């Protein structure tokens, strides 16, 4: 998720809800709900996780497993409704979770299957009815695609992984004729909301706000990337994705170069992204959104919810700034920013006195985020590796493989999402199609890859010395000049 485009005020003490099950939202959830109201037909905030299921999955078992998982995670069965002039979360019965079943011929081509699944994930969610739905596309007797679609107001990438894991475990248990054996959750999403409200009403909130105001002090709040079309007066929240999968050798080189300098791959790739943005815009000072997790407590480890807040990273470059200079700056800001992660980004534009602009996200028009999986959570690790990873998770009589579906497109001008598994790194460039053609974003992605290779070879290289044009682009320009 990128930073929400709606500005909200700090919450006041909630009024007594008219329904006993109605619960208050976090500040981030309120902002996401406002965005949904402004663009209810947009799928930009649909968070998707899909898996290819091999083996015979009985549909009655799937239905029972879905109900059991929804009982465990109440955000799956939540609606978001207006109550007494505000918005509240209403928890409903597990039987209300929507399950869409699609029977497909066994000979359906892969590209047609991917197109069908993708189009299904683009259907907007009606939050007043439900923020979550599940689809199962059965292709033949022993193959299907299981898809989780939820609005960001109710989930995040990590939470979708938790729900998928629990749903698969419940299916395996059902196929064996038993109930899933989950340990009880020590906390729930409402505990997270209560902790945020305690922070906002506590003595430390002024210090957190001052920190972020200092980060943004005198920084340009508009970043004008060279676009193919003028910016429309109002963002439609429509987008597309260009994907890069790093070669195995480059993945190893990035990790070695990052860890060798005492940085993480996220810091390394964020610094490279900032270098490319600087070279594209010519701006020496700009802000980058950094959506990161707020799941800091162990008791929240297996809870599903919207555990995301956007922090701000500031890039300041001079003539001789090197990649290593950027890495050190990002690393320092990450360490400092995480100590202030609880301050909701949605409050910052108001604190800075910025007017609402429906044409662009506030503060940052670009963002970078990373989702990291590892072997400790094998199903999530396999799904993070993507279809090209060719990996498989054994789940009783079922075999689970990755199924790639583009998602969360058009939240801002450009968002770089990095998905890292134990074996791979994939970079997804999600862009606003009102501003950019696909060919332009493909060139941007190619330049990012070129800068990654340059930074791997020499982290002390000034970013201004990396060629912007590939050999093919230079030859094309020379040919035009010669003509």
C-alpha positions as CSV (number, residue, x, y, z in Angstrom):
1,X,0.0,0.0,0.0
2,X,1.2,3.5,-0.6
3,X,0.3,6.5,1.4
4,X,-3.5,7.2,1.4
5,X,-4.5,10.2,-0.7
6,X,-7.2,11.3,1.8
7,X,-6.3,13.5,4.8
8,X,-8.0,12.7,8.1
9,X,-8.0,14.5,11.4
10,X,-6.8,12.9,14.6
11,X,-9.6,10.7,16.0
12,X,-11.8,11.9,18.8
13,X,-13.3,9.8,21.4
14,X,-15.8,7.5,19.6
15,X,-19.5,7.8,20.2
16,X,-21.4,4.8,21.3
17,X,-22.1,2.7,18.2
18,X,-25.7,1.9,17.4
19,X,-24.8,-1.8,16.9
20,X,-23.0,-3.7,19.7
21,X,-20.6,-5.3,17.2
22,X,-19.5,-2.0,15.6
23,X,-15.8,-1.2,16.2
24,X,-13.7,1.9,15.5
25,X,-11.1,2.0,12.8
26,X,-7.4,2.9,12.8
27,X,-6.5,6.3,11.3
28,X,-5.1,4.5,8.2
29,X,-8.3,2.6,7.8
30,X,-10.3,5.7,8.0
31,X,-8.2,7.2,5.2
32,X,-8.6,4.1,3.1
33,X,-12.3,4.2,3.6
34,X,-12.4,7.8,2.4
35,X,-10.5,6.9,-0.7
36,X,-13.0,4.1,-1.4
37,X,-15.8,6.6,-1.1
38,X,-14.1,8.9,-3.6
39,X,-13.4,6.1,-6.1
40,X,-15.7,3.2,-5.2
41,X,-15.1,1.5,-8.6
42,X,-11.3,1.5,-8.4
43,X,-9.4,-1.8,-7.6
44,X,-6.2,0.1,-6.7
45,X,-6.5,-1.0,-3.1
46,X,-7.5,-4.6,-3.8
47,X,-4.9,-6.8,-2.1
48,X,-4.6,-10.1,-3.9
49,X,-3.0,-13.5,-3.1
50,X,-3.4,-16.4,-5.5
51,X,-2.2,-20.0,-5.5
52,X,-2.4,-22.9,-8.0
53,X,-3.9,-25.9,-6.3
54,X,-3.1,-29.4,-7.7
55,X,-5.1,-32.3,-6.4
56,X,-8.7,-32.9,-5.9
57,X,-10.2,-30.3,-3.6
58,X,-13.7,-31.1,-2.6
59,X,-15.9,-27.9,-2.7
60,X,-17.7,-28.7,0.5
61,X,-14.4,-29.0,2.2
62,X,-13.3,-25.6,0.8
63,X,-16.6,-24.0,2.0
64,X,-16.1,-25.4,5.5
65,X,-12.4,-24.4,5.6
66,X,-13.3,-20.9,4.5
67,X,-15.9,-20.6,7.3
68,X,-13.4,-21.9,9.9
69,X,-10.7,-19.4,8.7
70,X,-13.2,-16.5,8.8
71,X,-14.2,-17.4,12.3
72,X,-10.5,-17.2,13.3
73,X,-9.9,-13.9,11.4
74,X,-12.8,-11.5,11.9
75,X,-11.6,-8.9,9.4
76,X,-12.5,-11.5,6.7
77,X,-16.1,-11.2,7.7
78,X,-16.2,-7.4,8.4
79,X,-18.1,-4.7,6.6
80,X,-17.4,-1.0,6.9
81,X,-20.4,1.2,7.4
82,X,-21.4,4.7,8.4
83,X,-22.6,4.9,11.9
84,X,-23.5,8.1,13.8
85,X,-21.7,10.3,11.2
86,X,-18.5,8.2,11.2
87,X,-17.3,4.8,9.9
88,X,-17.2,1.6,12.0
89,X,-16.3,-2.0,11.4
90,X,-19.2,-4.4,11.7
91,X,-18.3,-8.0,12.2
92,X,-20.7,-10.4,10.6
93,X,-21.3,-14.2,10.5
94,X,-18.6,-16.3,8.8
95,X,-21.3,-17.6,6.4
96,X,-21.4,-14.2,4.8
97,X,-17.9,-14.4,3.3
98,X,-18.3,-14.6,-0.4
99,X,-17.0,-17.6,-2.3
100,X,-17.1,-17.5,-6.1
101,X,-16.8,-20.8,-7.9
102,X,-15.8,-21.0,-11.6
103,X,-15.8,-24.3,-13.5
104,X,-13.4,-24.2,-16.5
105,X,-12.5,-26.7,-19.2
106,X,-9.4,-28.7,-18.6
107,X,-7.9,-27.6,-21.9
108,X,-8.2,-23.8,-21.1
109,X,-5.0,-22.1,-22.2
110,X,-2.7,-20.6,-19.5
111,X,-3.0,-17.0,-20.8
112,X,-6.8,-17.3,-20.8
113,X,-6.7,-18.6,-17.2
114,X,-4.5,-15.7,-16.1
115,X,-6.7,-13.2,-17.8
116,X,-9.9,-14.6,-16.2
117,X,-8.3,-14.6,-12.7
118,X,-6.9,-11.1,-13.2
119,X,-10.2,-9.7,-14.3
120,X,-12.0,-11.2,-11.3
121,X,-9.6,-9.5,-9.0
122,X,-10.3,-6.1,-10.6
123,X,-14.0,-6.3,-9.5
124,X,-14.4,-3.6,-6.8
125,X,-15.4,-4.5,-3.3
126,X,-18.4,-2.9,-1.7
127,X,-17.2,-2.2,1.8
128,X,-20.6,-1.7,3.2
129,X,-21.3,-5.4,2.4
130,X,-17.9,-7.0,2.8
131,X,-14.2,-6.2,2.4
132,X,-13.2,-9.8,1.5
133,X,-14.0,-12.5,-1.0
134,X,-12.6,-15.8,-2.2
135,X,-12.6,-17.2,-5.8
136,X,-11.8,-20.7,-6.9
137,X,-11.2,-21.4,-10.6
138,X,-11.4,-25.2,-11.1
139,X,-9.7,-26.3,-14.4
140,X,-10.4,-30.0,-14.8
141,X,-10.8,-32.4,-11.9
142,X,-7.5,-31.9,-10.1
143,X,-6.3,-28.3,-10.8
144,X,-7.6,-24.9,-9.7
145,X,-6.6,-21.4,-8.7
146,X,-7.5,-20.2,-5.2
147,X,-7.7,-16.4,-5.0
148,X,-8.0,-14.2,-2.0
149,X,-9.2,-10.6,-2.7
150,X,-9.6,-8.1,0.1
151,X,-9.6,-4.3,0.3
152,X,-6.6,-2.8,2.0
153,X,-8.8,-1.4,4.7
154,X,-9.0,-5.0,6.1
155,X,-5.6,-6.5,5.2
156,X,-2.1,-6.2,3.9
157,X,0.3,-8.5,2.0
158,X,1.5,-10.2,5.2
159,X,-2.0,-10.8,6.4
160,X,-3.1,-12.3,3.1
161,X,-0.2,-14.8,3.5
162,X,-1.5,-15.6,7.0
163,X,-5.1,-16.1,5.7
164,X,-3.9,-18.3,2.8
165,X,-1.8,-20.4,5.1
166,X,-4.7,-21.0,7.5
167,X,-7.1,-21.6,4.7
168,X,-4.8,-24.3,3.2
169,X,-4.3,-25.9,6.6
170,X,-8.1,-25.9,7.1
171,X,-8.6,-27.6,3.7
172,X,-6.0,-30.2,4.5
173,X,-7.6,-30.9,7.9
174,X,-11.1,-31.1,6.2
175,X,-9.8,-33.6,3.6
176,X,-8.6,-35.7,6.5
177,X,-11.9,-35.5,8.2
178,X,-10.8,-33.4,11.2
179,X,-10.8,-29.8,12.4
180,X,-7.8,-27.5,11.9
181,X,-5.6,-27.5,15.0
182,X,-4.7,-23.8,15.4
183,X,-3.4,-22.3,18.6
184,X,-5.7,-19.6,19.9
185,X,-4.7,-16.0,18.8
186,X,-3.5,-14.0,21.8
187,X,-4.8,-10.7,20.4
188,X,-7.0,-9.3,17.7
189,X,-7.1,-6.3,15.3
190,X,-9.1,-4.2,17.8
191,X,-6.1,-4.4,20.2
192,X,-4.0,-2.8,17.5
193,X,-6.5,0.0,17.1
194,X,-6.7,0.5,20.8
195,X,-2.9,0.8,21.0
196,X,-2.9,3.4,18.3
197,X,-5.5,5.5,20.1
198,X,-3.5,5.2,23.2
199,X,-0.4,6.5,21.4
200,X,-2.4,9.4,19.8
201,X,-3.7,10.4,23.2
202,X,-0.4,10.0,25.0
203,X,2.5,12.4,25.8
204,X,4.8,11.1,23.1
205,X,2.6,11.9,20.1
206,X,4.0,15.5,19.8
207,X,7.6,14.1,19.6
208,X,6.6,11.7,16.8
209,X,4.9,14.5,14.9
210,X,7.8,16.8,15.2
211,X,10.2,14.2,13.9
212,X,8.2,13.7,10.7
213,X,7.7,17.5,10.3
214,X,11.5,17.9,10.5
215,X,12.0,15.2,7.9
216,X,9.7,17.0,5.5
217,X,10.8,20.6,6.4
218,X,11.2,22.7,3.2
219,X,11.2,19.6,1.0
220,X,9.4,19.8,-2.3
221,X,6.0,18.2,-2.0
222,X,5.6,17.8,-5.8
223,X,7.8,15.5,-7.9
224,X,7.3,16.0,-11.6
225,X,8.4,12.8,-13.4
226,X,8.5,13.2,-17.2
227,X,5.1,11.8,-18.2
228,X,3.5,10.9,-21.5
229,X,0.3,13.0,-20.8
230,X,-0.7,15.9,-18.6
231,X,-1.9,15.1,-15.1
232,X,-5.7,14.9,-15.0
233,X,-7.5,17.2,-12.5
234,X,-8.5,14.1,-10.4
235,X,-6.8,10.8,-10.0
236,X,-8.8,7.9,-11.2
237,X,-6.6,5.3,-9.3
238,X,-6.1,3.2,-12.4
239,X,-2.8,1.5,-13.2
240,X,-0.8,-1.3,-14.6
241,X,2.4,-3.2,-13.8
242,X,5.8,-3.9,-15.4
243,X,7.7,-6.8,-13.7
244,X,11.4,-7.5,-13.5
245,X,12.7,-10.7,-12.2
246,X,16.4,-10.5,-11.2
247,X,18.6,-13.3,-12.6
248,X,19.8,-15.6,-9.9
249,X,23.3,-14.3,-10.3
250,X,22.2,-10.7,-9.9
251,X,20.1,-11.6,-6.8
252,X,23.2,-13.1,-5.2
253,X,25.3,-10.0,-6.2
254,X,22.7,-7.6,-4.7
255,X,22.6,-9.4,-1.4
256,X,26.4,-9.7,-1.3
257,X,26.9,-6.0,-2.2
258,X,24.3,-4.9,0.3
259,X,25.4,-7.0,3.3
260,X,29.0,-6.4,2.5
261,X,28.5,-2.7,3.2
262,X,26.3,-3.3,6.2
263,X,23.0,-2.6,4.5
264,X,19.9,-4.6,3.7
265,X,18.7,-5.4,0.2
266,X,15.8,-3.0,0.8
267,X,18.2,-0.2,1.6
268,X,20.3,-1.0,-1.5
269,X,17.4,-1.2,-3.9
270,X,15.7,1.9,-2.5
271,X,18.9,3.9,-2.9
272,X,19.1,2.8,-6.5
273,X,15.5,3.7,-7.1
274,X,16.2,7.2,-5.7
275,X,19.2,7.5,-8.0
276,X,17.0,6.7,-11.1
277,X,14.3,9.1,-10.0
278,X,16.9,11.8,-9.5
279,X,18.3,11.3,-13.0
280,X,14.8,11.3,-14.6
281,X,13.6,14.4,-12.9
282,X,16.8,16.4,-12.3
283,X,15.5,17.1,-8.7
284,X,18.2,17.0,-6.0
285,X,15.7,16.9,-3.1
286,X,12.6,14.9,-3.0
287,X,10.4,12.6,-0.8
288,X,9.8,8.9,-1.3
289,X,6.9,7.1,0.4
290,X,7.9,3.9,2.3
291,X,4.9,1.7,3.2
292,X,6.1,-0.6,6.0
293,X,4.7,-2.8,8.7
294,X,3.4,-1.8,12.0
295,X,3.2,-5.5,13.2
296,X,5.8,-5.0,15.9
297,X,4.4,-7.1,18.7
298,X,4.8,-10.9,18.8
299,X,1.2,-11.3,19.9
300,X,0.2,-9.8,16.6
301,X,2.3,-12.2,14.5
302,X,-0.6,-14.3,13.3
303,X,-3.4,-11.7,13.3
304,X,-4.8,-10.5,10.0
305,X,-5.3,-6.8,9.6
306,X,-4.1,-3.6,8.0
307,X,-0.7,-3.5,9.6
308,X,0.8,-0.9,7.3
309,X,1.8,2.7,7.7
310,X,3.6,4.9,5.1
311,X,6.8,6.5,6.3
312,X,8.8,9.2,4.4
313,X,12.4,8.9,3.1
314,X,14.1,12.1,1.9
315,X,16.7,12.0,-0.9
316,X,19.2,14.8,-1.0
317,X,21.8,14.6,-3.7
318,X,24.8,16.7,-4.8
319,X,27.0,16.6,-7.9
320,X,29.2,13.8,-6.6
321,X,26.7,11.8,-4.6
322,X,27.6,8.1,-4.9
323,X,25.4,5.0,-4.5
324,X,27.0,4.4,-1.1
325,X,26.1,7.9,0.0
326,X,22.4,7.1,-0.8
327,X,22.6,3.8,0.9
328,X,23.9,5.3,4.1
329,X,21.3,8.0,4.1
330,X,18.5,5.5,3.5
331,X,19.8,3.2,6.2
332,X,20.0,6.0,8.8
333,X,16.5,7.2,7.9
334,X,15.1,3.6,8.1
335,X,16.5,3.1,11.6
336,X,15.3,6.5,12.8
337,X,11.9,6.2,11.1
338,X,11.0,2.9,12.6
339,X,11.2,4.4,16.0
340,X,8.3,6.7,14.9
341,X,6.4,4.2,12.8
342,X,3.3,4.5,15.0
343,X,2.5,8.1,13.9
344,X,-0.2,7.7,11.2
345,X,0.9,9.1,7.8
346,X,-2.6,10.2,7.1
347,X,-2.2,12.9,9.8
348,X,1.0,14.3,8.4
349,X,-0.3,16.4,5.5
350,X,-2.7,18.2,7.8
351,X,0.1,18.7,10.3
352,X,2.3,20.3,7.6
353,X,-0.6,22.5,6.5
354,X,-0.8,21.0,3.0
355,X,-4.0,21.5,1.0
356,X,-5.8,18.5,-0.4
357,X,-5.0,18.0,-4.1
358,X,-7.3,15.4,-5.8
359,X,-4.9,15.2,-8.7
360,X,-2.0,13.6,-6.8
361,X,-1.1,11.8,-3.5
362,X,0.0,14.2,-0.8
363,X,3.7,14.6,-0.1
364,X,5.0,11.7,-2.1
365,X,4.1,10.8,-5.7
366,X,6.5,7.8,-5.6
367,X,6.9,5.0,-3.2
368,X,9.0,1.9,-2.6
369,X,8.2,-1.1,-0.5
370,X,9.5,-4.6,0.1
371,X,7.7,-7.8,1.0
372,X,10.1,-10.5,2.3
373,X,9.3,-14.1,2.8
374,X,11.6,-16.8,4.1
375,X,11.9,-20.5,4.6
376,X,10.4,-20.3,8.1
377,X,7.1,-19.8,6.4
378,X,7.5,-22.2,3.4
379,X,4.1,-21.5,1.7
380,X,4.6,-17.7,1.7
381,X,8.2,-18.3,0.5
382,X,7.1,-20.4,-2.5
383,X,4.3,-17.9,-3.4
384,X,6.8,-15.0,-3.1
385,X,9.2,-16.7,-5.6
386,X,6.5,-16.6,-8.2
387,X,5.6,-19.0,-11.0
388,X,9.0,-18.8,-12.5
389,X,10.5,-20.1,-9.3
390,X,9.0,-23.5,-10.1
391,X,8.6,-24.4,-6.4
392,X,5.9,-26.5,-4.8
393,X,4.4,-26.8,-1.3
394,X,3.2,-30.2,-0.2
395,X,-0.1,-29.8,1.8
396,X,-1.4,-33.3,2.5
397,X,-2.9,-34.6,-0.7
398,X,-2.7,-31.1,-2.2
399,X,0.2,-29.4,-4.0
400,X,0.4,-25.6,-3.9
401,X,2.3,-23.5,-6.5
402,X,2.6,-19.8,-7.1
403,X,0.1,-18.1,-9.4
404,X,1.1,-14.5,-10.4
405,X,-1.6,-11.8,-10.5
406,X,-0.9,-8.1,-10.9
407,X,-2.5,-6.0,-8.1
408,X,-2.7,-2.7,-6.3
409,X,-2.0,-0.7,-9.4
410,X,-2.4,3.1,-9.8
411,X,-2.1,4.2,-6.1
412,X,0.5,6.8,-7.0
413,X,2.6,7.9,-10.0
414,X,5.2,5.1,-9.6
415,X,5.4,2.5,-6.8
416,X,8.3,0.0,-6.8
417,X,7.2,-3.1,-5.0
418,X,10.1,-5.5,-4.3
419,X,9.1,-9.1,-3.4
420,X,12.0,-11.1,-2.0
421,X,11.9,-14.8,-1.3
422,X,14.7,-17.0,0.0
423,X,15.8,-17.6,-3.6
424,X,14.7,-14.6,-5.7
425,X,14.1,-10.9,-6.0
426,X,11.3,-9.5,-8.2
427,X,10.6,-5.9,-8.8
428,X,7.2,-4.6,-9.8
429,X,6.8,-1.1,-11.2
430,X,3.2,-0.1,-10.6
431,X,2.3,3.1,-12.5
432,X,-0.6,5.5,-13.1
433,X,-1.8,4.7,-16.7
434,X,-3.3,8.3,-16.9
435,X,0.3,9.5,-16.9
436,X,2.5,6.8,-18.5
437,X,2.5,4.5,-21.4
438,X,3.7,1.0,-20.8
439,X,6.7,1.5,-23.1
440,X,7.8,4.5,-20.9
441,X,7.6,2.3,-17.7
442,X,9.5,-0.5,-19.4
443,X,12.3,2.0,-20.2
444,X,12.2,3.2,-16.6
445,X,12.5,-0.4,-15.3
446,X,15.4,-1.2,-17.7
447,X,17.2,1.8,-16.4
448,X,16.6,0.7,-12.8
449,X,18.1,-2.6,-13.7
450,X,21.1,-0.9,-15.3
451,X,21.7,1.2,-12.2
452,X,21.4,-1.9,-10.0
453,X,24.2,-3.6,-12.0
454,X,26.3,-0.4,-11.8
455,X,25.8,-0.2,-8.0
456,X,26.7,-3.9,-7.6
457,X,29.9,-3.4,-9.5
458,X,31.0,-0.2,-7.8
459,X,28.9,1.2,-4.8
460,X,31.3,4.2,-4.7
461,X,30.4,5.3,-8.2
462,X,28.7,8.7,-8.5
463,X,25.1,8.2,-9.6
464,X,25.5,10.9,-12.2
465,X,28.1,8.8,-14.1
466,X,25.8,5.9,-14.9
467,X,24.6,6.1,-18.6
468,X,20.9,6.8,-18.9
469,X,20.6,5.3,-22.4
470,X,21.2,1.7,-23.3
471,X,23.4,0.9,-26.3
472,X,20.3,0.3,-28.4
473,X,18.8,3.6,-27.4
474,X,22.0,5.4,-28.3
475,X,22.1,3.8,-31.7
476,X,18.5,4.7,-32.3
477,X,19.2,8.4,-31.5
478,X,22.4,8.4,-33.6
479,X,20.4,7.0,-36.5
480,X,17.8,9.7,-36.2
481,X,20.6,12.3,-36.2
482,X,22.3,10.8,-39.2
483,X,19.0,10.8,-41.1
